[in-house]
Amino acid sequence: MGETLLTAATADGAEPELEIARDLLKRAVWVAPGLLVVAGLIWGVGGAISTAFALVIVVVNFYLAAYLNSRAARISLALLAGIAMFGFVLRLSIVFVAFWLTRDASWMKVVPFGLTVVVAHLGLLFWEMKYVSATLAFPGLKPTPADRPSFTSPSARKES
């Protein structure tokens, strides 16, 4: 009864959750310089540092979610469901504790921190939706045209 019920790895050994999290990290690195410049211009150095701190928390949050779901899926469906439900509360608590521990620091600016946490979470998720494949044939990210296998229809095979 202790065997693996579900595996997060695909046939080639890839883990789609971690693949998506790494892609989100790439996108966060692309937008980070712009966000830091804007925050720096509006709120000064403290705003830029607060924004950078918030971006790190967002990326860690996404990666931790992917890692926990990936590992839980290898163990059981019940654990996966529990991690999916209660992992959110855990990760939200981490964001809160990180803020609470740094709220009185001289560099912490609450407004840019809060805006970055909310906007980066939502923005990166909506941006990533364009690249995620929602099919069982290609779990994780959508394959590029060069990666996709070419299938010919039965009628095309008859003609050749």
N, C-alpha and C positions, 0 to 999 in steps of 0.2 A: 504494500500500500504506500510505501515511501518513495516510489519511483516518480520521476519527473512527469507531470501531466502536460506541461506546455513548455516549449522552449522559445526564448526570445531570439535566438539565433536563427538565421535563415539557412537554407541549404549550403550556401557558400561560407557560413560561419559569421556573417556580418550581423551586427545588432542594430536594428533600425532606430531604436530610441537614441542610442549614443551617436549614430550617424547624423540624426536630426539635431541633436544638441551641439555637435561640433560645427554643423552648418550655421546654427544660430550664433555660435561664438564668432565665426568668421564675419557674419553680418554686424555683430556688435562692434567688432574691431573696425569695420568700415565706417560706422557712424560715430564712433567715439571722438575722433578729433573735432568734428563739427560741433557736437554737443559740448565738448570741453571749451571750445572757443566761445560759443554763445554764452555758456554759463559764466565764463571768465569775464566776458564783456559786460554782462548784466550785474553779476554779484561779486566780481573780483576773484581773487585767488581762492578764497574760502568756498565760493560757489563752484569753481572748477574742481577743487578737491572733493567737495561733497558729491558732485556729479560723477566723478570717477569712482568714488566709493560705492555709490548707488549702482553704477554699471557693473562693478565687480560682483555686488550682491545679486543682481539680476542674472548674470551669467552663471554664477555658482548655483543659484536656485534652479535654473533650467537644467544644468548638468546633473545636479543632485537628483532631481526628479527622474531624469532619464536613467541614471545609474540605478536608483532604487527600483524602478519599474522593471528594468532589464534583469536585475538579480532576482527579484521576486517572481518574475515570469518563469524562471528556471526551476523554481521550487514548487509552487502550486498556484492554482487559480484563486484560491481563497486568500493566500498571502498577497497576490497581485491586487485583488480587490481592496484588501485592507490597506496596502501601501498607497494605492491610488486615492483612497478616501482620506486616510489619516496622515499620509505623507504631505498633503497640502497644508494641513494644520501645523505639522512639524516645520515645514519650510517657511510658512508665514510667521511662525514663532521665531525662527532664526532671523528673519528680516527685522522683526520688532526688537529682538534682543540686540542685534547689531546697532540699530538706531538708538536704543535706550542707553547702551554703553558709551556711545559717542555723542550724545545730544548736547553735552556741556563742553565739548572740545572747542577750542578757539577757532578751528577751521570749519566746524559744522554749520552749515546754513540749511535750515529746515526746508524752506520752499524749494530750492533746486534739488535737494535730496528727494523729497516726496514726489515732485514732478517727474524726476528721472526714473524713479522706481515704477511709477504707474505708466508713464508714456513708453518707457523701454520694454516693460513686460508686454503691453498690448501691441506696441509697434512692431517688435520683433516677432511676436506670434502671428500677426496679420501678414507681415512680410514673408514669413516662412511658409504660410499656407499656400502660397503660389508654387512652392518647390516640393511640397510633400505629396507623395503618391498615396492615394487612398484606395489602393487595390492590393489584393493578395499576391498578384503576379509580381509586383515590384514594391515590397514593403519599404518604408523609409522614404528616401528622396526619389523623385521622378528620374528615370534614367534619361540621359541625353540621347538624341537620335542615333549617335554612333554606338551606344551601349544596347539599344533595343534590338532584340532579335527580329529578323524580317520574316514575316509569315506570308505565304501566298495562298490565295483562296483556291478551293478545289476547282473552280471553273478556269482559273488562270493556269493551273497545272494541266488541265485537259487540252488546252489550246497549244501548249508547247511541246 
